[in-house]
Amino acid sequence: MMKYPKIQSAHAISNHVLSVEFNNGEQKRYDILPLLKKEMFLPLQNPEFFKNVQVETGGYAVFWNDEIDISEYELWINGE
């Protein structure tokens, strides 16, 4: 099984794009627009809520609350 870099930091850089820095020094941008088709992610449409992104302890995901998170795998594979 491939190991993916862990998330070091994440910031909202627009109303729907995250800038994510990984522990290997790489940075990627991740657009959440495709996720907004899923009901679980709808609160991220609120720019104030979206800005409150946090990195999970250990760098395995970013999250906003107990229901909404995005894994390091998803951010690494689909970030640009």
N, C-alpha and C positions, 0 to 999 in steps of 0.2 A: 504494500500500500504506500502510495506516495505521501510524503509529508509536505505540507504547505507552510509557507512562512507565516508567522504569527503577526497579528496587527499590533503596531506600536502606538499609532495615533490615528484619529479620524476627525474630520471637520466638515461641516456643511459649507460648500463654496458657492452654492446657488440654492434655489428653492427645491431642487431635486437632484443635485449632484454632490456626492461625497468625495473628498480627497482623503485617501487612505495611505498611510506610511506603514510599511512592513519592516520586520526586524532584520531583513537582509538589505535594507537601505533603499529598496525600490518604492516608488510612489505610483499609485494608480488612481484614476478617477472612475467612480462608479455611479451610473445614472439609475435612479430608482424608478423612473417612469414605467418600465415594463411591470414592476411589482405592484403598481397601483391598480392593476386589474384584479388583484386578489383582495378580498374584503379585509383580511387581517392587516394589510398595509395602508388602508385608507387614511388613518390618522396622520400619516406622513405628508399628506397634502397640505397640512397646516404648517406654514414656514416656521413659526415660532417653535412648534413641537419638533419639527425636523432638525432644527439647530441644536437641540439638546441631546444629540447623539453621544454615546459613551462607549468606551472599549471595555469588554468583559475582562475580568482578571484572568491572566494567562494568554490573552490575545486571540482567543478562539472565535470571537464574534464581536460585532458592534450591536448595541441595543438601545432602545428608547424606553421600554418598560418590560414588564413580565411577559407580555404577549408578542412584542415586536423585536425581532433580531435578524441579523444577516451574518452568515458564517464566514470565516476567513477563506474557506474554499470558494464560496460564491464570489466574494470580492476579488480574490486572486485570479480566478479563471475568467470572470466576465468583466473585470475592470480593464480600463485601457491606459 
